[in-house]
Amino acid sequence: MGILESGCGRTSPIGRSAENIGRKSHYNTEALANKIIANQNALMIQHRVMMNTAIVLFFRDASE
């Protein structure tokens, strides 16, 4: 007897809820991954701005 015959397939309530739980956790994982990527991008931009500011200030200091 396979999964479909035993009443745990996609068409049964058990199978459907399992699929929904899987889908929700997949979307949550994807959303979390997107948040992490956005944070990393923001930190990289912040770091670049800080480095550029430091370089500008250094050369401004050196030219005086």
C-alpha positions in Angstrom: 0.0 0.0 0.0 1.5 3.3 -1.1 1.3 6.8 0.4 -1.8 7.7 -1.7 -3.8 4.6 -0.8 -3.0 5.0 2.9 -4.7 8.4 3.1 -1.6 10.6 3.4 -1.5 11.8 -0.1 -1.9 15.4 -1.4 -5.7 14.9 -1.6 -6.2 13.9 2.0 -6.4 16.5 4.8 -3.2 15.1 6.4 -1.3 15.3 3.2 -2.6 18.8 2.4 -1.7 20.2 5.8 1.8 18.7 5.6 2.2 20.3 2.2 1.0 23.7 3.5 3.4 23.5 6.5 6.3 22.7 4.1 5.3 25.6 1.8 5.1 28.1 4.7 8.4 27.1 6.2 10.0 27.3 2.7 8.7 30.9 2.3 9.8 31.8 5.8 13.3 30.5 5.1 13.3 32.4 1.8 12.2 35.6 3.6 14.9 35.2 6.2 17.5 34.6 3.6 16.4 37.8 1.8 16.6 39.7 5.1 20.1 38.5 5.7 21.2 39.3 2.2 19.7 42.8 2.5 21.5 43.3 5.8 24.8 42.2 4.3 24.3 44.6 1.4 23.5 47.4 3.7 26.6 46.7 5.9 28.8 46.5 2.8 27.5 49.9 1.5 28.0 51.4 5.0 31.6 50.0 5.1 32.3 51.4 1.7 31.1 54.8 2.7 33.1 54.7 5.9 36.3 53.7 4.0 35.7 56.4 1.4 35.2 59.0 4.1 38.4 57.8 5.9 40.4 58.1 2.6 39.0 61.5 1.9 39.8 62.7 5.4 43.3 61.2 5.2 44.1 63.0 2.0 42.6 66.2 3.1 44.7 66.0 6.3 47.8 65.1 4.2 47.3 68.0 1.8 47.3 70.7 4.6 
